């Protein structure tokens, strides 16, 4: 228990965090909420994301894209992270560094890299033209955005998986094998449950990042509308600050809910495992 005499000291230590939370989160968020209700629709602007077809479609596209990005990223990072943590070989550190290198790139740069790979003058188009007589171009579609989002999501996720895989007890896997479990059963019954907390935490961050990503979407999203691009259009081209604020608030709320739920589930898992 905390001594009552330490309470003033703890309160004083928490004061900077409280001031920061108030100044840079609570006050701007409150202001954003009131701006969202200041337009022609009033506070019904918050319901427009469900009642307006364009806004609703952009929300669905954003959530589908973020979900697909999270699933693919977790599969790739899970396999690669466990392998790289369990197998030490020459060039291991270099390979890990290369996999995490995209952390240094802003979203716009990643978008241009996708264009160079799958755009009209991209490498994939040149290869498919040579092999099939027709260019395959998908950089400016949902597939192109998915490629870009997965690219910048893998570094964050793989580091989390590697840190969690290091703490797995190899004796549990040995015991499962000695009882006749196949390699797939070991993965499904021992490794995946052992990494559940890491998968939830990394997946939530991956999802939240994909939902709010703007730089890559700004570079690539010419054929589809994701919510960050709709917000940008409402604010800059339509000069509809109220709707942009309402959509931003809803986008932030969705992201916060996902992170909060994942935190609760992951926290419960860690506590149970401990």
MARKOL-66963 format. One record per residue (C-alpha): residue number from 1; z, x, y; residue in three letters. Coordinates in Angstrom, 1 decimal, padded with zeros to 4 digits. Layout:
> resi / z / x / y / resn
> NUM / Z / X / Y / ala
...
END
This chain:
> resi / z / x / y / resn
> 1 / 000.0 / 000.0 / 000.0 / unk
> 2 / -000.6 / 001.0 / 003.6 / unk
> 3 / 002.5 / 001.8 / 005.6 / unk
> 4 / 002.9 / -000.6 / 008.6 / unk
> 5 / 003.4 / 002.5 / 010.8 / unk
> 6 / -000.2 / 003.6 / 010.0 / unk
> 7 / -001.7 / 000.3 / 011.1 / unk
> 8 / -002.2 / 001.3 / 014.8 / unk
> 9 / -003.7 / 004.6 / 013.7 / unk
> 10 / -006.1 / 002.9 / 011.4 / unk
> 11 / -007.1 / 000.4 / 014.0 / unk
> 12 / -007.7 / 003.2 / 016.5 / unk
> 13 / -009.9 / 005.0 / 014.0 / unk
> 14 / -011.9 / 001.8 / 013.3 / unk
> 15 / -012.4 / 001.1 / 017.0 / unk
> 16 / -015.6 / 003.2 / 017.4 / unk
> 17 / -017.2 / 001.4 / 014.4 / unk
> 18 / -016.2 / -001.9 / 015.8 / unk
> 19 / -017.7 / -001.1 / 019.2 / unk
> 20 / -020.9 / 000.2 / 017.6 / unk
> 21 / -021.2 / -003.0 / 015.5 / unk
> 22 / -020.6 / -005.2 / 018.5 / unk
> 23 / -023.0 / -003.4 / 020.8 / unk
> 24 / -025.9 / -002.6 / 018.5 / unk
> 25 / -025.7 / -005.4 / 016.0 / unk
> 26 / -023.8 / -008.5 / 016.9 / unk
> 27 / -024.7 / -008.9 / 020.6 / unk
> 28 / -028.5 / -008.2 / 020.1 / unk
> 29 / -028.6 / -010.5 / 017.1 / unk
> 30 / -026.9 / -013.3 / 019.0 / unk
> 31 / -029.3 / -012.8 / 021.9 / unk
> 32 / -032.2 / -012.9 / 019.5 / unk
> 33 / -031.0 / -016.1 / 018.1 / unk
> 34 / -030.8 / -017.8 / 021.5 / unk
> 35 / -034.2 / -016.5 / 022.5 / unk
> 36 / -035.6 / -018.0 / 019.3 / unk
> 37 / -034.5 / -021.4 / 020.5 / unk
> 38 / -035.7 / -021.1 / 024.0 / unk
> 39 / -039.3 / -022.0 / 023.4 / unk
> 40 / -041.2 / -025.3 / 023.4 / unk
> 41 / -040.0 / -026.2 / 019.9 / unk
> 42 / -036.4 / -025.4 / 020.8 / unk
> 43 / -034.3 / -024.5 / 017.7 / unk
> 44 / -036.8 / -026.3 / 015.5 / unk
> 45 / -038.7 / -023.0 / 015.8 / unk
> 46 / -036.5 / -021.7 / 013.0 / unk
> 47 / -037.8 / -024.5 / 010.7 / unk
> 48 / -041.4 / -023.7 / 011.7 / unk
> 49 / -041.5 / -020.9 / 009.1 / unk
> 50 / -041.3 / -023.7 / 006.5 / unk
> 51 / -043.3 / -026.4 / 008.2 / unk
> 52 / -046.1 / -024.4 / 009.7 / unk
> 53 / -048.7 / -023.4 / 007.1 / unk
> 54 / -049.6 / -020.1 / 008.6 / unk
> 55 / -046.0 / -019.0 / 009.0 / unk
> 56 / -045.1 / -020.2 / 005.6 / unk
> 57 / -048.0 / -018.4 / 003.9 / unk
> 58 / -047.1 / -015.2 / 005.7 / unk
> 59 / -043.5 / -015.5 / 004.4 / unk
> 60 / -044.7 / -016.1 / 000.8 / unk
> 61 / -047.1 / -013.2 / 001.1 / unk
> 62 / -044.3 / -011.0 / 002.4 / unk
> 63 / -041.9 / -011.9 / -000.3 / unk
> 64 / -044.5 / -011.6 / -003.1 / unk
> 65 / -045.5 / -008.2 / -001.8 / unk
> 66 / -041.9 / -007.0 / -001.6 / unk
> 67 / -041.1 / -008.3 / -005.0 / unk
> 68 / -044.1 / -006.6 / -006.6 / unk
> 69 / -043.3 / -003.4 / -004.7 / unk
> 70 / -039.7 / -003.5 / -006.0 / unk
> 71 / -040.7 / -004.2 / -009.6 / unk
> 72 / -043.4 / -001.4 / -009.8 / unk
> 73 / -041.2 / 001.1 / -008.0 / unk
> 74 / -038.2 / 000.5 / -010.3 / unk
> 75 / -040.4 / 000.9 / -013.4 / unk
> 76 / -042.0 / 004.1 / -012.2 / unk
> 77 / -038.8 / 005.6 / -010.7 / unk
> 78 / -036.7 / 004.6 / -013.6 / unk
> 79 / -038.9 / 006.3 / -016.2 / unk
> 80 / -039.6 / 009.4 / -014.0 / unk
> 81 / -036.0 / 009.7 / -012.7 / unk
> 82 / -034.4 / 009.6 / -016.2 / unk
> 83 / -037.0 / 012.1 / -017.5 / unk
> 84 / -036.6 / 014.5 / -014.7 / unk
> 85 / -032.9 / 014.4 / -014.9 / unk
> 86 / -032.7 / 014.9 / -018.7 / unk
> 87 / -035.5 / 017.5 / -019.0 / unk
> 88 / -035.2 / 020.8 / -017.1 / unk
> 89 / -038.5 / 022.8 / -017.1 / unk
> 90 / -040.3 / 025.3 / -015.0 / unk
> 91 / -041.5 / 023.4 / -011.9 / unk
> 92 / -039.0 / 020.6 / -012.2 / unk
> 93 / -037.6 / 021.2 / -008.7 / unk
> 94 / -041.1 / 021.4 / -007.3 / unk
> 95 / -042.1 / 018.2 / -008.9 / unk
> 96 / -039.0 / 016.4 / -007.6 / unk
> 97 / -039.7 / 017.8 / -004.1 / unk
> 98 / -043.3 / 016.5 / -004.3 / unk
> 99 / -042.2 / 013.0 / -005.4 / unk
> 100 / -039.8 / 012.8 / -002.5 / unk
> 101 / -042.2 / 014.3 / 000.0 / unk
> 102 / -043.4 / 010.9 / 001.3 / unk
> 103 / -040.0 / 010.5 / 003.0 / unk
> 104 / -041.4 / 012.8 / 005.7 / unk
> 105 / -044.3 / 010.5 / 006.4 / unk
> 106 / -044.2 / 007.5 / 008.9 / unk
> 107 / -045.8 / 004.3 / 007.8 / unk
> 108 / -049.0 / 004.7 / 009.8 / unk
> 109 / -049.7 / 008.1 / 008.1 / unk
> 110 / -049.2 / 006.4 / 004.7 / unk
> 111 / -051.6 / 003.7 / 005.7 / unk
> 112 / -054.3 / 006.2 / 006.6 / unk
> 113 / -053.7 / 008.0 / 003.3 / unk
> 114 / -054.4 / 004.7 / 001.5 / unk
> 115 / -057.6 / 004.2 / 003.6 / unk
> 116 / -058.7 / 007.7 / 002.6 / unk
> 117 / -058.1 / 006.8 / -001.1 / unk
> 118 / -059.2 / 003.2 / -001.3 / unk
> 119 / -061.0 / 002.5 / 002.0 / unk
> 120 / -064.7 / 002.2 / 002.7 / unk
> 121 / -065.1 / 006.0 / 002.8 / unk
> 122 / -062.4 / 006.6 / 000.3 / unk
> 123 / -062.3 / 008.6 / -002.9 / unk
> 124 / -062.1 / 005.6 / -005.2 / unk
> 125 / -065.1 / 004.0 / -003.6 / unk
> 126 / -067.1 / 007.1 / -004.0 / unk
> 127 / -066.2 / 007.4 / -007.7 / unk
> 128 / -066.9 / 003.7 / -008.5 / unk
> 129 / -070.2 / 004.0 / -006.6 / unk
> 130 / -071.2 / 006.9 / -008.7 / unk
> 131 / -070.1 / 005.3 / -012.0 / unk
> 132 / -071.0 / 001.6 / -011.4 / unk
> 133 / -073.3 / 001.6 / -008.5 / unk
> 134 / -070.9 / -000.4 / -006.3 / unk
> 135 / -068.0 / 000.7 / -004.1 / unk
> 136 / -064.5 / -000.6 / -004.9 / unk
> 137 / -062.7 / -001.1 / -001.6 / unk
> 138 / -059.2 / -002.6 / -001.6 / unk
> 139 / -057.3 / -000.7 / 001.1 / unk
> 140 / -057.3 / -003.6 / 003.5 / unk
> 141 / -056.1 / -006.2 / 000.9 / unk
> 142 / -052.8 / -007.1 / -000.7 / unk
> 143 / -053.5 / -004.4 / -003.3 / unk
> 144 / -053.9 / -001.7 / -000.6 / unk
> 145 / -050.6 / -002.8 / 001.0 / unk
> 146 / -048.9 / -002.7 / -002.4 / unk
> 147 / -050.2 / 000.8 / -003.0 / unk
> 148 / -048.8 / 002.0 / 000.3 / unk
> 149 / -045.5 / 000.3 / -000.1 / unk
> 150 / -045.0 / 001.7 / -003.6 / unk
> 151 / -045.9 / 005.1 / -002.3 / unk
> 152 / -043.1 / 005.2 / 000.3 / unk
> 153 / -040.6 / 003.4 / -001.9 / unk
> 154 / -040.6 / 005.7 / -004.8 / unk
> 155 / -038.9 / 008.7 / -003.1 / unk
> 156 / -035.8 / 006.6 / -002.1 / unk
> 157 / -035.5 / 005.0 / -005.5 / unk
> 158 / -036.1 / 008.0 / -007.7 / unk
> 159 / -033.3 / 010.0 / -006.1 / unk
> 160 / -030.9 / 007.1 / -006.7 / unk
> 161 / -031.9 / 006.8 / -010.3 / unk
> 162 / -031.6 / 010.6 / -010.9 / unk
> 163 / -028.1 / 010.6 / -009.4 / unk
> 164 / -027.1 / 007.7 / -011.7 / unk
> 165 / -028.8 / 009.1 / -014.8 / unk
> 166 / -026.7 / 012.3 / -014.4 / unk
> 167 / -023.6 / 010.3 / -014.9 / unk
> 168 / -024.7 / 008.6 / -018.1 / unk
> 169 / -022.8 / 009.6 / -021.2 / unk
> 170 / -025.2 / 011.1 / -023.8 / unk
> 171 / -022.6 / 010.3 / -026.5 / unk
> 172 / -023.4 / 006.6 / -026.2 / unk
> 173 / -027.0 / 007.2 / -026.9 / unk
> 174 / -026.2 / 009.5 / -029.9 / unk
> 175 / -023.9 / 006.8 / -031.2 / unk
> 176 / -026.6 / 004.2 / -030.9 / unk
> 177 / -029.1 / 006.4 / -032.7 / unk
> 178 / -026.6 / 007.2 / -035.5 / unk
> 179 / -026.3 / 003.4 / -036.1 / unk
> 180 / -030.0 / 003.1 / -036.6 / unk
> 181 / -031.1 / 002.0 / -033.2 / unk
> 182 / -034.8 / 002.7 / -032.4 / unk
> 183 / -035.7 / 004.6 / -029.2 / unk
> 184 / -036.7 / 001.3 / -027.5 / unk
> 185 / -033.3 / -000.2 / -028.4 / unk
> 186 / -031.5 / 002.8 / -027.0 / unk
> 187 / -033.4 / 002.4 / -023.8 / unk
> 188 / -032.8 / -001.4 / -023.6 / unk
> 189 / -029.2 / -001.5 / -024.8 / unk
> 190 / -027.8 / 001.8 / -023.5 / unk
> 191 / -029.8 / 003.4 / -020.7 / unk
> 192 / -030.9 / 000.3 / -018.7 / unk
> 193 / -027.4 / -001.3 / -018.7 / unk
> 194 / -026.0 / 002.1 / -017.7 / unk
> 195 / -028.3 / 002.3 / -014.7 / unk
> 196 / -028.0 / -001.4 / -013.8 / unk
> 197 / -025.9 / -000.7 / -010.7 / unk
> 198 / -028.4 / 001.9 / -009.5 / unk
> 199 / -031.3 / -000.3 / -010.2 / unk
> 200 / -029.8 / -003.2 / -008.2 / unk
> 201 / -028.8 / -001.0 / -005.2 / unk
> 202 / -032.1 / 000.8 / -005.1 / unk
> 203 / -034.1 / -002.4 / -005.7 / unk
> 204 / -032.4 / -004.2 / -002.9 / unk
> 205 / -033.1 / -001.4 / -000.5 / unk
> 206 / -036.7 / -001.2 / -001.7 / unk
> 207 / -037.1 / -004.9 / -001.3 / unk
> 208 / -035.6 / -004.9 / 002.2 / unk
> 209 / -037.8 / -002.0 / 003.3 / unk
> 210 / -040.9 / -003.6 / 002.0 / unk
> 211 / -040.1 / -007.0 / 003.7 / unk
> 212 / -039.7 / -005.3 / 007.1 / unk
> 213 / -042.3 / -002.5 / 006.9 / unk
> 214 / -044.6 / -002.5 / 009.9 / unk
> 215 / -046.4 / 000.8 / 010.3 / unk
> 216 / -048.3 / 000.6 / 007.0 / unk
> 217 / -049.0 / -003.1 / 007.5 / unk
> 218 / -050.3 / -002.5 / 011.0 / unk
> 219 / -052.7 / 000.1 / 009.6 / unk
> 220 / -053.9 / -001.9 / 006.6 / unk
> 221 / -053.3 / -005.6 / 007.0 / unk
> 222 / -056.7 / -006.7 / 008.4 / unk
> 223 / -057.3 / -009.4 / 005.7 / unk
> 224 / -053.8 / -010.8 / 005.1 / unk
> 225 / -050.9 / -011.7 / 007.3 / unk
> 226 / -047.5 / -010.4 / 006.4 / unk
> 227 / -044.5 / -011.6 / 008.5 / unk
> 228 / -044.0 / -008.3 / 010.5 / unk
> 229 / -047.7 / -008.6 / 011.6 / unk
> 230 / -047.3 / -012.2 / 012.5 / unk
> 231 / -044.3 / -011.4 / 014.6 / unk
> 232 / -046.2 / -008.6 / 016.3 / unk
> 233 / -049.1 / -011.0 / 017.0 / unk
> 234 / -046.9 / -013.7 / 018.4 / unk
> 235 / -045.1 / -011.2 / 020.7 / unk
> 236 / -048.1 / -009.2 / 022.0 / unk
> 237 / -051.3 / -011.4 / 021.7 / unk
> 238 / -049.8 / -014.9 / 022.0 / unk
> 239 / -047.0 / -013.9 / 024.4 / unk
> 240 / -044.8 / -016.3 / 022.4 / unk
> 241 / -041.5 / -014.4 / 022.6 / unk
> 242 / -039.4 / -017.4 / 021.4 / unk
> 243 / -041.4 / -017.8 / 018.1 / unk
> 244 / -041.4 / -014.0 / 017.6 / unk
> 245 / -037.7 / -014.0 / 018.0 / unk
> 246 / -037.2 / -016.9 / 015.6 / unk
> 247 / -039.4 / -015.3 / 013.0 / unk
> 248 / -037.6 / -012.0 / 013.4 / unk
> 249 / -034.2 / -013.6 / 013.0 / unk
> 250 / -035.3 / -015.4 / 009.8 / unk
> 251 / -036.8 / -012.2 / 008.4 / unk
> 252 / -033.6 / -010.3 / 009.1 / unk
> 253 / -031.6 / -013.1 / 007.5 / unk
> 254 / -033.6 / -013.0 / 004.4 / unk
> 255 / -033.2 / -009.3 / 004.1 / unk
> 256 / -029.5 / -009.5 / 004.8 / unk
> 257 / -029.0 / -012.1 / 002.1 / unk
> 258 / -030.9 / -010.0 / -000.5 / unk
> 259 / -028.8 / -006.9 / 000.3 / unk
> 260 / -025.5 / -008.9 / 000.3 / unk
> 261 / -026.3 / -010.5 / -003.1 / unk
> 262 / -027.3 / -007.1 / -004.6 / unk
> 263 / -024.2 / -005.5 / -003.2 / unk
> 264 / -022.0 / -008.2 / -004.8 / unk
> 265 / -023.7 / -007.9 / -008.2 / unk
> 266 / -023.8 / -004.1 / -008.2 / unk
> 267 / -020.2 / -003.9 / -007.0 / unk
> 268 / -019.1 / -006.2 / -009.8 / unk
> 269 / -021.0 / -004.2 / -012.4 / unk
> 270 / -019.5 / -000.9 / -011.2 / unk
> 271 / -016.0 / -002.3 / -011.2 / unk
> 272 / -016.5 / -003.7 / -014.7 / unk
> 273 / -017.9 / -000.4 / -016.0 / unk
> 274 / -015.0 / 001.5 / -014.5 / unk
END
